[in-house]
Amino acid sequence: MLYPVLKDMNNWLDNDFDDMLNTSWMPRMNVTAPAINVKENDKAYEVELAAPGTTKDDFKVNVDKDGCLTIKMEHKDEHKDENKKEHYLRREFSYSNYEQALTLPDDVEKDKIEAKVTDGVLHITLPRTQKAEKETKKIEVA
């Protein structure tokens, strides 16, 4: 029976590339993409994008003629201190930039799409058409 090699308590599986390309001395960037959920019900599709600390001004939501929904988010968070008596040796700020494109289903009413930001979550409602089942077109075989 084979057992994993225990190098430390946090790494059960040995990876030769970790040894060869050890980058633990390099600073790691804290980069993540916002979490996105897509739900559906009989009346609409709903998209939720988690982006804490954002406001409605940070987002641009567009839908093109081909039915592609594009979500763009740009957020700058600068900590400014009005007290000029102090000299900063280190000052931190963050900048987030995100873009996601989703192809919409054919049954979305593009003219009635709504978007709002609540508590750092972008909510996009994509209403569905109430049309009957799509008609089937018979194709004659020659």
trRosetta pair geometry for C-beta under 8 A, 3 or more apart (Angstrom, degrees):
i j d omega theta_ij theta_ji phi_ij phi_ji
4 12 4.7 50 114 159 151 84
4 13 5.2 -73 -146 -92 129 54
4 14 6.9 174 -171 -6 78 81
5 13 7.7 67 49 -155 72 27
5 14 4.1 21 55 -41 119 125
6 9 7.7 26 -174 -90 109 36
6 11 7.7 138 -152 88 51 66
6 12 6.2 -25 -102 -127 75 55
7 11 5.1 -23 56 85 105 118
7 14 6.3 117 -35 -99 115 80
8 11 5.3 52 52 30 84 98
11 14 7.8 87 143 -86 107 40
11 15 7.9 -96 -172 9 121 99
11 18 7.8 146 -157 -180 151 176
14 18 7.9 -134 -173 39 51 124
15 18 4.3 84 82 -9 101 108
15 19 7.6 175 95 -5 61 78
16 19 5.8 -54 -159 35 43 109
16 20 6.2 32 150 -12 73 111
17 20 5.6 -60 -140 46 37 107
17 21 5.5 -11 173 24 76 111
18 21 7.0 -71 -123 60 17 75
18 22 6.5 54 164 -86 58 71
19 22 6.3 -10 -153 -50 25 104
22 25 7.6 63 131 -1 91 91
23 26 4.6 -32 177 23 91 120
33 98 6.4 126 -143 -128 76 118
34 49 5.2 57 124 179 134 89
34 50 5.3 -175 -171 73 94 62
34 51 4.7 -34 -109 -73 142 84
34 73 7.1 35 -10 42 145 158
34 98 5.9 37 3 -149 108 171
35 49 7.4 166 86 -151 48 48
35 50 4.5 13 55 33 93 120
36 47 6.8 -15 -169 -169 99 91
36 48 6.9 160 -155 84 50 54
36 49 5.0 -9 -105 -103 84 77
36 50 7.6 -142 -71 14 40 74
36 100 6.6 144 -69 -150 158 171
37 46 7.9 -1 110 109 94 88
37 47 7.2 159 84 -156 55 43
37 48 4.4 1 53 54 102 103
37 49 8.0 -158 26 -68 64 39
38 45 6.6 -6 -172 -179 91 105
38 46 7.3 162 -154 84 45 49
38 47 5.4 -10 -103 -103 76 73
38 48 7.9 -163 -71 23 35 68
38 102 7.5 158 -92 -138 139 148
39 45 7.0 161 85 -161 47 56
39 46 4.6 -10 60 58 97 99
39 48 7.6 28 0 -4 105 105
40 44 7.5 -149 -142 108 58 40
40 45 4.8 -25 -99 -106 84 73
40 46 7.4 -179 -81 17 34 71
41 44 6.3 16 54 51 89 62
41 46 7.7 23 5 -7 96 108
42 128 7.3 -122 156 53 38 142
43 127 6.7 -42 159 -140 76 75
43 128 6.1 -179 173 35 24 101
44 125 5.3 -6 175 -171 150 87
44 126 5.8 145 -168 74 86 49
44 127 4.8 -49 -99 -103 100 43
44 128 5.7 -157 -90 -8 35 83
45 104 7.9 -179 49 -142 151 85
45 105 7.2 136 -40 21 146 116
45 108 6.7 -49 22 -96 121 109
45 125 7.8 148 79 -162 50 43
45 126 4.2 -15 61 64 96 114
45 128 6.9 100 -18 -58 79 96
46 123 6.9 -22 -167 -163 100 86
46 124 7.1 154 -158 80 50 55
46 125 5.8 -15 -106 -106 79 63
46 126 7.2 -163 -75 23 32 79
47 69 7.6 -179 -18 123 162 152
47 71 7.7 -148 135 -55 144 144
47 102 7.1 -159 -100 11 146 167
47 122 7.7 -16 114 111 92 93
47 123 7.5 148 81 -159 58 38
47 124 4.1 -5 56 56 105 107
47 126 7.0 55 -10 -14 100 112
48 121 5.7 -7 -166 180 96 113
48 122 7.1 153 -156 79 43 57
48 123 5.8 -7 -103 -103 76 67
48 124 7.9 -159 -68 24 34 71
49 71 6.3 161 -38 162 163 159
49 73 7.6 -161 132 -43 140 142
49 100 7.4 -175 -108 31 137 148
49 121 6.9 155 74 -161 44 61
49 122 4.3 -6 55 54 100 108
49 124 7.8 34 -3 -4 103 106
50 120 6.8 33 -163 130 64 93
50 121 5.5 -26 -104 -107 58 85
51 54 4.3 10 119 2 110 139
51 58 7.4 -153 129 106 140 139
51 73 5.8 -122 -118 -163 164 160
51 75 7.0 168 169 -28 119 147
51 96 7.5 168 -154 120 108 152
51 98 7.5 -144 -102 34 129 150
51 120 5.9 -144 87 -178 49 77
51 121 7.2 139 31 -102 64 33
51 122 6.3 24 22 -14 115 102
52 120 3.9 22 -115 -171 44 153
53 75 6.8 107 106 177 98 147
53 77 6.4 -6 156 -83 137 139
53 120 5.9 40 0 -111 35 118
54 58 4.3 -106 -159 55 100 152
54 59 7.0 79 159 -41 131 95
54 73 6.5 -32 -129 -159 153 120
54 75 5.1 -91 -102 -89 93 137
54 117 6.5 -111 108 -151 94 144
54 120 5.8 106 36 -134 77 66
54 122 7.5 -30 93 -49 137 98
55 58 5.5 113 55 -6 60 100
55 117 6.2 144 -168 93 31 154
56 59 6.2 -67 -160 36 43 105
56 116 7.2 -40 -98 -152 118 50
56 117 4.6 -160 -73 19 71 122
58 73 5.5 31 141 -157 97 79
58 74 6.1 -152 -163 68 74 48
58 75 4.6 15 -142 -82 137 85
58 117 7.9 82 46 -85 98 162
59 71 6.9 -33 -155 -164 103 83
59 72 7.0 139 -157 80 52 56
59 73 5.4 -20 -98 -99 71 78
59 115 7.2 -134 122 148 141 137
59 117 6.7 165 3 -59 137 123
59 122 5.8 128 -93 -107 157 136
60 70 7.9 -10 111 111 88 95
60 71 7.8 150 81 -159 53 38
60 72 4.4 -8 59 60 98 107
60 73 7.9 -167 24 -72 66 37
61 69 7.2 -8 -170 -172 90 91
61 70 7.2 167 -152 86 44 56
61 71 5.5 -4 -107 -107 82 69
61 72 7.7 -164 -73 27 40 68
61 113 7.8 -139 135 134 124 125
61 115 4.8 118 33 -38 161 168
61 122 7.8 163 -63 -178 128 132
61 124 6.4 178 -146 -101 153 127
62 69 7.4 165 89 -153 45 47
62 70 4.8 -6 61 56 92 102
62 72 7.9 17 7 2 100 105
63 67 7.0 -10 -175 -138 101 32
63 68 6.9 164 -151 78 57 41
63 69 5.0 -21 -98 -98 87 68
63 70 7.5 176 -83 16 36 71
63 104 6.9 15 -141 -21 118 144
63 110 5.4 -159 119 -150 147 104
63 113 6.1 114 -19 15 143 161
64 67 7.3 -57 75 13 70 19
64 68 5.0 2 37 51 107 92
64 70 7.4 47 -21 -9 98 112
67 103 6.4 53 115 -165 95 67
67 104 4.3 -121 178 55 93 100
67 105 8.0 -122 177 65 135 13
67 106 7.3 -39 -118 -95 163 48
67 108 7.1 129 -145 54 104 120
67 110 7.0 -113 -107 -78 71 127
68 101 5.6 -3 179 -171 107 107
68 102 7.3 154 -161 76 58 39
68 103 5.8 -33 -105 -101 71 60
68 104 7.1 -154 -88 1 19 87
69 101 7.0 153 81 -157 50 53
69 102 4.6 -17 62 62 103 94
69 103 7.8 -174 19 -86 78 10
69 104 5.5 90 -23 -52 105 105
69 113 7.7 -175 -112 -142 119 158
69 124 7.4 126 -178 153 143 157
69 126 7.5 -75 -71 -88 153 132
70 99 6.9 -10 -171 -167 94 94
70 100 7.4 162 -153 85 49 46
70 101 5.0 -16 -101 -102 76 81
70 102 8.0 -176 -76 23 33 65
71 98 7.7 -17 116 117 93 97
71 99 7.0 164 87 -151 57 45
71 100 4.7 -4 56 58 104 94
71 101 7.8 -169 21 -77 68 35
71 102 7.6 30 -6 0 104 104
71 122 7.1 135 -153 114 131 156
71 124 7.4 -115 -87 -37 121 148
72 98 7.2 162 -155 89 42 58
72 99 4.9 -3 -107 -105 75 86
73 96 6.8 -21 121 119 103 104
73 97 7.2 169 91 -150 64 32
73 98 4.4 2 55 56 103 101
73 99 7.6 -167 24 -71 65 46
73 122 7.6 -129 -82 -33 125 148
74 96 7.1 173 -148 91 35 63
74 97 5.2 11 -110 -110 79 75
74 98 7.8 -167 -69 27 46 63
75 94 7.7 1 110 111 95 97
75 95 7.3 168 88 -154 56 40
75 96 4.4 5 53 53 99 105
75 97 8.0 -161 27 -67 62 44
76 93 7.3 6 -175 168 80 115
76 94 7.6 172 -152 91 41 55
76 95 5.3 -2 -108 -110 73 79
76 96 8.0 -157 -69 27 36 65
77 93 6.2 176 91 -165 60 72
77 94 4.6 6 53 55 107 93
77 95 7.6 -159 25 -72 69 40
77 96 8.0 32 -3 -1 103 98
78 93 4.4 -3 -110 -126 65 128
79 91 7.0 -154 71 -170 99 87
79 92 6.7 33 23 75 125 70
79 93 6.3 -154 13 -89 74 75
81 86 6.8 -29 117 60 147 122
81 88 7.7 139 30 -55 132 121
83 86 5.6 43 111 11 107 105
88 91 4.4 49 146 -57 152 103
104 108 4.6 -68 173 24 124 150
104 110 7.4 126 95 -87 165 93
104 126 6.6 -157 -134 -158 116 147
105 108 5.8 119 66 -24 73 97
106 134 7.8 37 100 -81 139 138
107 128 4.9 18 134 -154 107 89
107 129 4.9 -122 -164 30 75 95
107 131 7.4 -140 -132 42 95 103
108 113 7.3 30 169 -74 113 104
108 126 4.7 -34 -136 172 119 109
108 127 7.1 113 -155 74 63 46
108 128 6.5 -54 -97 -102 46 52
108 129 7.5 -52 -1 -21 2 85
109 112 4.4 16 110 29 116 113
109 113 7.5 -176 93 -45 66 68
109 126 7.9 157 47 177 62 61
109 127 4.7 -27 42 87 114 100
109 128 7.0 110 -8 179 90 6
109 129 5.5 129 -59 -71 93 73
110 113 6.2 -23 -159 -20 41 113
112 127 4.6 -28 101 33 125 133
113 124 6.7 -1 -176 -175 101 95
113 125 6.9 170 -155 84 53 58
113 126 5.5 -3 -114 -107 93 64
113 127 7.3 -142 -81 15 46 80
114 124 7.2 169 89 -153 47 50
114 125 4.7 2 57 50 95 104
115 122 6.5 -5 -169 -174 103 94
115 123 6.9 163 -151 86 53 52
115 124 4.6 -12 -101 -102 89 78
115 125 7.6 -165 -74 19 43 66
116 122 7.7 167 88 -151 32 53
116 123 5.4 -13 62 59 78 99
117 120 7.4 18 -178 -99 99 11
117 121 7.0 159 -153 76 61 37
117 122 5.3 -30 -97 -96 80 63
117 123 7.4 168 -93 15 27 75
118 121 5.8 -26 69 60 70 89
118 123 6.3 5 17 -5 105 121
131 134 7.7 59 113 -79 121 57
